[in-house]
Amino acid sequence: MALFPLLRPLVFRLDPERAHGLTIDLLRLRTGTAFRPEPQHTPRLETTVAGLAFANPVGLAAGFDKHAEVFGPVLSLGFGFVEVGTITPLPQPGNPKPRLFRLVEDRAVINRYGFNSEGQEVAFQRLHRRMATRGRVGVNIGANKDSPDRIADYAEGVRRMAPVADYLTVNISSPNTPGLRELQDEGALRDLLAAVQEARAPGGPPVFLKLAPDLGEGEPRQIVRAAIDHGVDGLIVSNTTVTRPSLRSRHAGESGGLSGAPLKALALDALRRFRSESGGELPLIGAGGIASAEDAWERIRAGASLVQLYSAMVYEGPGIAQRIGRGLERLLERSGYASIAEAVGTE
Ligand SMILES: Cc1cc2nc3c(=O)[nH]c(=O)nc-3n(C[C@H](O)[C@H](O)[C@H](O)COP(=O)(O)O)c2cc1C
C-alpha cells in the first residue's frame, strides 16, 4: 500500500477502465489465499445501524466491486463494509467504451457505465461462498436497461439477493440508465417502495435507498415520507451528479455521473436536507467527495451514521480506509464523544 504514490503515475497512464480491471485482478489474487477478510477493528469506531453491527463506519461505495469478486480483499484494506453492484437481474454489457474518465486536475471521475453487470445469478453464487466475518457486504440492486417492468426488477433483486446480503440498496439514482432517476418522483417511488416492501421476507436484511444529489426543492421531504411509510431502513446520500460544478480537466464535457471532490459540497448539502426532513428518524449514509477523516467527520456531524467513498481511492490509493479510520479515532477522542453514534447529527 505504501507503494501507491510511486505506482500512481504508471497506473494513470493506463486507460481508466483497464486500470480498474487490473486492480480487481490484483485483489482477486488475494481471495484464494489463507488470509481472512477482516475489516479494521477499532472498538471505538464500532457502530450499529439499522440493527447491523459495523466494525467501523467507513465503507467502499458501489461501483468498485460491481460483480462481487473482491469484497473479501476490500474488507482487509480496512473498510468496515463494502457495497457490491450495481447488479441487475440479467447480465448486460452496459454502455459502449470509453465510459470512464479520470479528471485528474479536479480529483474527480466521470462514469457512464450504464450498469454493466454479470447478473444476479453469478453474483449470488460468489456471495453464497463467502466466509462469515465482521465485515459487512451490502448488495446494490438495479434494473435491466431493456426491462419491460423496472419495478419488478427491483422486487426480484430483493427476493434473490436478500439471502446473501447483509443489507440491500435499491439504486434508483444512476444517471446512466435513461429514465431511471424518474423512479425518485413521488408516485413512481411509492409504487416501487410498495413492491420492494412486499418482496421482503420476515427477518431479511435491511433495505437502503440510494438517491441522487440533484433533487428539486420539495423532493427530499416526499422521499423521506415515502421511505418511512414503506419501511425503508436508511437512505444513501448520494450518488453521482449530472451537474458540472466548475471543472478544469479536459474530460469535463463527457456525459455521465460526476464524483469525487467537485461533488463534495453538493452531496453534503443534500445530506443536510435529508437530515432536516427526517429529523434523525431514518439512518443516513453519506457519500460523495469524501477523501479524508475530516470529510468523514463533517458528514457524520451533518447526520450520517455511516460513510462511503469511491473516487478518493483512485487518487489516494488503497490505504485510504485505514487512514480515515485512524483519523476518525483521533477526531472522536478530541471531541469528547464516546462513540460515532453519539456524534451523528451534532453539527
Ligand atoms: C466508476 C464509478 C462507478 C460507479 N458505479 C456505481 C454503481 O454501479 N451503482 C451505484 O449505486 N453507484 C455507483 N457509483 C457511485 C458511487 O457509489 C458513489 O455514490 C459516488 O461515486 C460518490 O462517491 P465518491 O465521490 O466518493 O466517488 C459509481 C461511481 C464511480 C466513480
The ligand as an SDF file (V2000), in Angstrom:
LIG
                    3D

 31 33  0  0  0  0  0  0  0  0999 V2000
  -16.6160    4.4140  -11.7160 C   0  0  0  0  0  0  0  0  0  0  0  0
  -17.8230    4.5250  -10.8450 C   0  0  0  0  0  0  0  0  0  0  0  0
  -18.8350    3.5780  -10.9570 C   0  0  0  0  0  0  0  0  0  0  0  0
  -19.9560    3.6730  -10.1220 C   0  0  0  0  0  0  0  0  0  0  0  0
  -20.9340    2.7080  -10.2320 N   0  0  0  0  0  0  0  0  0  0  0  0
  -21.9840    2.7430   -9.3660 C   0  0  0  0  0  0  0  0  0  0  0  0
  -22.9620    1.7250   -9.3960 C   0  0  0  0  0  0  0  0  0  0  0  0
  -22.8780    0.7580  -10.1590 O   0  0  0  0  0  0  0  0  0  0  0  0
  -24.0100    1.8240   -8.5340 N   0  0  0  0  0  0  0  0  0  0  0  0
  -24.1280    2.8520   -7.6380 C   0  0  0  0  0  0  0  0  0  0  0  0
  -25.0780    2.8810   -6.8570 O   0  0  0  0  0  0  0  0  0  0  0  0
  -23.2000    3.8290   -7.5800 N   0  0  0  0  0  0  0  0  0  0  0  0
  -22.1420    3.7940   -8.4240 C   0  0  0  0  0  0  0  0  0  0  0  0
  -21.1920    4.7820   -8.3550 N   0  0  0  0  0  0  0  0  0  0  0  0
  -21.3830    5.9070   -7.4030 C   0  0  0  0  0  0  0  0  0  0  0  0
  -20.6280    5.7080   -6.0950 C   0  0  0  0  0  0  0  0  0  0  0  0
  -21.1080    4.5770   -5.4060 O   0  0  0  0  0  0  0  0  0  0  0  0
  -20.7570    6.9530   -5.1710 C   0  0  0  0  0  0  0  0  0  0  0  0
  -22.1010    7.1010   -4.7880 O   0  0  0  0  0  0  0  0  0  0  0  0
  -20.3040    8.2290   -5.8510 C   0  0  0  0  0  0  0  0  0  0  0  0
  -19.1810    7.9880   -6.6810 O   0  0  0  0  0  0  0  0  0  0  0  0
  -19.9350    9.3250   -4.8620 C   0  0  0  0  0  0  0  0  0  0  0  0
  -18.8490    8.9470   -4.0510 O   0  0  0  0  0  0  0  0  0  0  0  0
  -17.3230    9.3770   -4.3650 P   0  0  0  0  0  0  0  0  0  0  0  0
  -17.3340   10.8440   -4.6470 O   0  0  0  0  0  0  0  0  0  0  0  0
  -16.5710    9.0170   -3.1330 O   0  0  0  0  0  0  0  0  0  0  0  0
  -16.9030    8.5800   -5.5490 O   0  0  0  0  0  0  0  0  0  0  0  0
  -20.0580    4.7230   -9.1700 C   0  0  0  0  0  0  0  0  0  0  0  0
  -19.0290    5.6540   -9.0670 C   0  0  0  0  0  0  0  0  0  0  0  0
  -17.9160    5.5670   -9.8710 C   0  0  0  0  0  0  0  0  0  0  0  0
  -16.8160    6.5900   -9.7290 C   0  0  0  0  0  0  0  0  0  0  0  0
  1  2  1  0
  2  3  1  0
  2 30  2  0
  3  4  2  0
  4  5  1  0
  4 28  1  0
  5  6  2  0
  6  7  1  0
  6 13  1  0
  7  8  2  0
  7  9  1  0
  9 10  1  0
 10 11  2  0
 10 12  1  0
 12 13  2  0
 13 14  1  0
 14 15  1  0
 14 28  1  0
 15 16  1  0
 16 17  1  0
 16 18  1  0
 18 19  1  0
 18 20  1  0
 20 21  1  0
 20 22  1  0
 22 23  1  0
 23 24  1  0
 24 25  2  0
 24 26  1  0
 24 27  1  0
 28 29  2  0
 29 30  1  0
 30 31  1  0
M  END
$$$$
